[in-house]
Amino acid sequence: MARLIAFNKPFGVLSQFTDKGTADSPRATLSDHIDLPGVYPAGRLDRDSEGLLLLTDDGKLQARISNPRFKTKKTYRVQVEGLPDDAALEALRRGVTLKDGLTRPAQVRRIDPPDIWDRDPPVRYRKSVPDCWLEITISEGRNRQVRRMTAHIGHPTLRLVRWRIGNWSLDGLLPGAWRDLPTKSRR
């Protein structure tokens, strides 16, 4: 039976179990939150991003979740600097050209500020610059892709929370907490 874990990765935690950084400034890793032998992340989530990270002990399931060939949708709640206009959002919907090529079209919509936990440390706010929240769904997973996409349209990301991967969601899972998820092979 495959094991699948949903983990709400806090800001500042590496998406790996060990850190090869310097001994005098250790960084938080998955091992600070999860003590389960044999499970590994299916994909990654940057240290400065938060939210849903799936871990499994099944290599085929790990590949199905993380390999761009399978086009698994990932949904993010993204706080951006400024107020993107319709043309900026439409550019994301069509796909934007980044240094590593054209992105697949994204699903994008403005949302009300989500009712989620406070980030530690808090996001920097500037009184003279408004911000807003977007929900962005992509079907690929390039390095820092959502951040690069919002920067491309002139609205840098202030906070990024991955909320959903495929049919799996972060709903009800607090930062640093994890839970087992059903898999097709489990009964």
Secondary structure, 3 states (H helix, E strand, C coil): CCCEEEEEECCCCCCCCCCCCCCCCCCCCHHHCCCCCCCEECCCCCCCCEEEEEEECCHHHHHHHHCHHHCCCEEEEEEEECCCCHHHHHHHHHCCEECCEECCCCEEEEECCCCCCCCCCCCCCCCCCCEEEEEEEECCCCCCHHHHHHHHCCCCEEEEEEEEECCEECCCCCCCCEEEECCCCCC
